Amino acid sequence: MPELLFDRSLSFLAVIDVQALFLDKLAPADRTPLVDRIGWMIEVARALGVPVLAMAEDIVRNGPPVAPIAGVLPPETVVHDKRVFGLAGQGDILAAARALGRPQAVLVGLETDVCVAQSALGLSAAGFRVAVLSDATGSPGDDHAAGLRRIAEAGVTITTAKGIYYEWLRDLKTLEAVRHLKDAAQRAGVSL
């Protein structure tokens, strides 16, 4: 039987379009918690040695990732200038994903029904096993739920920040090694 859990040694975290233009479409009360959860997931990935693949749509026009996200990206991170909606449709970004040598992609970012959905479906078609974090992705109004339904109907895993955190940890020894992230999780609204 194939392994159903996501493994930190096989995963990378794709951070998609966490830009002010897209965040501003969300209800004001939803913006900071979403950015906090995405930032926390980046911190988790860094602590566990999970590579981060970051991108922003049309950086010249739409701006870079927002400061709280840019501030937690690993220093060597290249923020790819995404010129398509689905990241797998852009050769240099797909090549960067493949170069990581990890067959599992965990997606966070914006917008669930457009860039996240198209990225999830494109990566899946390209042979990656994909998970989308329902509480670390967003779209305005009903579009978030519609995007998650579309993604799930295509066979992509839908889980949460907490869920993938524990899949990546797997044991109490690793949990103890990343205990320093617990306060940040609470601030991000993730109850561990």
C-alpha positions in Angstrom: 0.0 0.0 0.0 1.4 3.4 -0.9 2.3 5.9 1.8 -0.6 8.3 2.3 1.0 10.8 4.6 3.1 13.6 3.4 6.8 13.3 4.4 9.1 16.2 5.2 12.0 14.6 3.4 9.9 14.3 0.2 8.0 17.6 0.4 8.5 21.2 -0.7 6.3 24.2 0.3 5.0 26.4 -2.6 4.2 29.9 -1.5 1.9 31.4 -4.1 1.1 35.1 -4.7 0.9 36.4 -1.1 0.7 39.9 -2.4 -1.3 43.0 -1.2 -3.3 43.1 -4.4 -4.8 39.7 -3.6 -5.0 40.0 0.2 -6.9 43.3 -0.2 -9.8 41.3 -1.8 -10.3 39.4 1.4 -12.5 40.5 4.3 -10.3 42.7 6.5 -10.6 40.3 9.4 -9.3 37.4 7.3 -6.1 39.0 6.1 -3.8 39.0 9.1 -4.7 35.5 10.3 -4.1 34.1 6.8 -0.7 35.8 6.4 0.2 34.6 9.9 -0.6 31.0 9.1 1.3 31.1 5.8 4.3 32.7 7.6 4.1 30.0 10.3 4.1 27.3 7.6 7.3 28.9 6.1 8.9 28.8 9.5 7.9 25.2 10.0 9.3 24.3 6.6 12.6 26.1 7.4 12.9 24.4 10.8 12.3 20.9 9.3 14.6 21.4 6.2 11.6 21.5 3.8 12.6 23.7 0.8 10.4 26.7 0.0 9.5 27.6 -3.6 8.2 31.2 -3.6 6.5 33.2 -6.3 4.5 36.3 -6.9 2.3 37.2 -9.9 3.6 40.0 -12.2 5.9 41.5 -9.5 6.4 44.8 -11.4 2.7 45.4 -11.6 1.4 43.6 -8.5 4.3 44.0 -6.1 6.4 41.5 -4.2 5.1 39.2 -1.4 3.9 41.2 1.6 6.6 42.1 4.2 5.6 39.5 6.8 6.0 36.8 4.2 9.2 38.2 2.7 10.6 38.5 6.2 10.4 34.8 7.0 11.5 33.4 3.6 14.9 31.7 3.8 17.5 34.2 2.8 18.5 32.4 -0.4 14.9 32.2 -1.6 14.4 33.4 -5.2 10.9 34.9 -5.6 9.9 33.8 -9.0 8.0 36.3 -11.2 4.9 34.2 -12.1 3.4 35.1 -15.4 0.8 32.4 -15.6 -1.9 31.4 -13.1 -0.8 27.8 -12.6 2.9 27.6 -11.6 3.4 24.4 -13.6 2.6 26.3 -16.7 5.7 28.4 -16.5 8.9 26.5 -17.5 11.3 28.1 -15.1 9.1 27.6 -12.0 8.3 24.0 -12.9 12.0 23.4 -13.5 12.8 24.9 -10.1 10.1 22.6 -8.5 11.6 19.6 -10.2 15.2 20.6 -9.3 14.2 20.3 -5.6 14.1 16.5 -6.2 11.0 16.2 -4.0 7.8 14.6 -5.4 5.4 16.2 -2.8 4.2 19.8 -3.1 2.3 21.5 -0.3 0.6 24.7 -1.4 -0.3 27.9 0.5 -1.2 31.3 -0.8 -3.7 33.1 -3.0 -6.2 32.8 -4.6 -7.7 29.4 -3.9 -9.9 29.2 -7.0 -7.4 30.6 -9.5 -3.7 30.4 -9.0 -3.7 27.8 -6.1 -6.2 25.6 -8.0 -4.4 25.8 -11.3 -1.1 25.2 -9.6 -2.4 22.2 -7.7 -3.9 20.7 -10.9 -0.9 21.4 -13.0 1.6 20.0 -10.5 -0.6 16.9 -10.1 -0.6 16.5 -13.9 3.2 16.9 -13.9 3.5 13.9 -11.5 3.7 15.6 -8.1 1.6 14.5 -5.2 -0.1 17.7 -4.0 -1.7 19.0 -0.8 -3.5 22.3 -0.5 -3.8 23.8 3.0 -7.4 25.0 3.4 -6.6 27.4 6.2 -3.4 28.8 4.6 -5.1 29.6 1.2 -7.7 32.2 0.5 -10.1 33.8 -2.0 -12.9 36.3 -1.4 -16.3 35.1 -0.4 -17.5 31.8 -1.7 -14.6 31.5 -4.1 -12.4 29.9 -1.4 -14.8 27.0 -0.9 -15.4 26.7 -4.6 -11.7 26.4 -5.2 -11.2 23.8 -2.6 -14.1 21.8 -4.0 -12.6 22.0 -7.5 -9.2 20.9 -6.2 -10.6 18.0 -4.1 -12.7 16.7 -7.0 -9.5 16.4 -9.0 -8.1 14.1 -6.4 -5.7 16.6 -4.7 -5.3 16.3 -0.9 -7.0 19.1 1.1 -5.7 19.4 4.6 -4.8 22.1 7.2 -1.6 23.7 8.5 -2.0 21.7 11.7 -2.5 18.5 9.7 0.6 18.9 7.5 2.6 20.0 10.5 2.0 16.7 12.3 2.5 14.7 9.1 5.9 16.3 8.7 6.8 15.8 12.3 5.7 12.1 12.8 7.3 11.7 16.2 7.7 13.2 19.6 11.5 13.7 19.2 10.9 15.9 16.2 8.0 17.7 18.0 10.4 18.6 20.8 13.0 19.9 18.3 10.4 22.4 16.9 8.7 23.3 20.2 9.9 26.9 19.7 7.3 27.3 17.0 4.4 26.7 19.3 3.9 30.3 20.3 4.0 31.4 16.7 1.4 28.7 15.9 -1.0 30.1 18.5 -0.5 33.6 17.1 -1.3 32.2 13.7 -4.5 30.7 15.0 -3.2 27.1 14.8 -4.1 25.1 17.9 -1.5 22.4 18.3 
